[in-house]
């Protein structure tokens, strides 16, 4: 990975800048505009200070309520694969706004049961199904990102791989980033999430996901490219209800102005 995309803030795991990626119009995506990340429970005071100095101003939490606040029922949820036991104390310091925008729609048990039964979860294999079934969730999230205050925006889920990967796919698709670069960015999480798993003391899901992908005769890269094949992010988001003004605002933040 381009060193300029590396994020080494203390306590951040599987975190990287979406800047520096090639777009089909020519310019690179902007550094410091959007970051993707995993669970932030281990971020230290020094780490938050480093993030603030780097321009981070908003944190968007994509997780479900049961993943964020410990309760007697906080264990597994019907959605997703990388769901960690909720831990108290994940807060952002003064100067960084934190908002919760759960993406999954865990109330749609039928959808998540289908994704589980078909062995799509924990991989890009579920992206197409989710995009087709949940355009309103995607539109709400993208609209919220477009309307964040000036400064860097970090969005995160549990492992920083799948929900964060889906949001990255939409943003980078809107910026017209080369499909191979979007797929390569997704693949970085395979290694990027391992230190978080080790710190949490949970098993690396990589081998299980590899087995599921092989069952479908594909790979992570191929699954992302298949999702992007024929996917027009701008049309999808407009049809889903995102305004053209919000999309233009996002694009202006995502892509460097040449010259």
Secondary structure, 3 states (H helix, E strand, C coil): CCHHHECCCCCCCCCEECCCCEECCCCEECCCCEEEECCCCCCCHHHHHHHHHCCEEEEEECCCHHHHCCCCCCCCCCCCCCCCCCCCCCCCCCCCEEEECCCCCCCCHHHHHHHHHCCCCCCHHHHHHHHHHCHHHHHHHHHHHHCCCCCEEEEECCCCCCHHHHHHHHHHHHCCECHHHHHHHHHHHHHHCHHHHHHHCCCCCHHHHHHHHHHCCCCHHHHHHHHHCCCCHHHHHHHHCCCHHHHHHHHHHHECCCC
